[in-house]
Amino acid sequence: MGPELEKIKKRFSGKLVGNAKMQLLVCETLLLFPKEIINFISANVWFISSFDDAWGFVLDSKDLGNKHLVFLGDELFEQDKYDQHYTVAHEIGHVMLGHKNAILAPQTKRETTIQEAQAHQFALKYLPKNPSL
């Protein structure tokens, strides 16, 4: 991991929980964003994935400290690099746009569709136009 990536990883102060691939992916994707988004996300969001050497783990609500939580499934790492970065950027979009989780705050299909479209546009705004990341 290069110096810029290490700097971003350090800002998370332990809020990147999971395998090294996920940690690298999140840090690489954040490099695409302006500094204010990097600062907000690294201070307010936990990124969680599975571990290479564990079947499960527990986070207590006190651990989360009223922060956002993004879970990245193992299947994501089977996708091409552009799709991986797009997915992380899309989830960052939900956070930055203040979207609510449909599981905890029931929403209509229309509301969900609008939020997905907004997160999609947010991600595309920051991703390179050439999908050869």
N, C-alpha and C positions, 0 to 999 in steps of 0.2 A: 504494500500500500504506500503510495507516494505521500510526500509531506502535506499537500493540500487535503488529501483524503484522510490522513491521520488527524489533521486539525479538526475536520468535521466530526470524525468519530469521537474525538475527545470531548467535543461540545455536548454530545449526548449524555455524558456522565453515567454510563451504564444502561441507558434506555434503548440500546440495540441488543436485544436478547435473542440469541439463536446462533445459527451456523455462520461461519465466516463468509460464505457466498452472499448471504442476505445482507450482512453488514457492509460488505464492499459495494453491493448493488445500491443500497440506500445512499451511501456516501457519494458514489459516482453520479447518481441521479440528482442529488442536491447540488452538485457542481453546476448544473444547468440553470439554477435559479439565482435570482438576485440575493445579495447578502441578507436583506431584511427577512426574506422567506427562510433562508438557511437558519438564521438566528431563531426565528419563531418556531420552526419545526423541531430543531434540535433541543429547544428548551421545553417544548410542550407536547411532544409526541413520543410514545414508545412504539418501536417496531419489533414485532415478535415473529419468529419462525421456529421450526423444529430445530433441535440440536442434532449434530452428527452422532453423539454418543448417549442420547437419552430419549426415552419414549414419551416422556411428559415432564411437566414442571408446573409450579404454582406461583402465581403472583397474588399477593394480598392487596385489597383495595388501598391500604395505606402505602404500599409500594408504588402504586400508580399516581398517588398524589393529585387526583382530580385532573389528570392529563388525558390526552387522546391515546387510543391504542389502535394500531394497524397490524393486522395479522396477515402474513404473506405465506401462502400454502406452498408445499414442496413442488407441486406441479408447475408453479411459476418458473422454476429454474430449469424446466425442460423446454421452455419457449425460447425463441431467438432473443438476442440482447435488446433489440429495439422494443419488443413486446414487454420485456422485463422492466425496462426504464419507463415505458408508457404506463404500466400498471402502478408503479410506485408514484409517478407524477400524478396520475389520476386520483389515487388515494390522498395524496397531499392536497390536491384540488378540493376534495370533500372537506378536509380540515380547514383550509384557508377560506373557503366559501361559507363556512359555518353550517354545513349540512348536518342534519340529525340522523341518527341511526334508525332505520325503519323498523328494526326489531323492538327497540325501546320506546319509540314514538311512532305509533302506527300512522302510515301515510297512504294516500290514494295512489293508484297506479300512475296517475298523471303527475303527482308530486315527485314520485320516484323517477319517472321518465325525465322530468325537467332537471332534477339534480344530476342524473347520470349524464345528460347532455352538457350541463354546465361544467362538470368535472372533466368531461372529454375535451371541451374547448380549452379549459385551463391547461390540461396536460399538453395539448398540441401547441399552445402558445410558447412553451418553454423547450419542447423537444426539437432537435434539429430537423429540418425538412427532409434531409436524406436519412432514411432509416438504417444506414450502415454505421450504427454506434459502435 
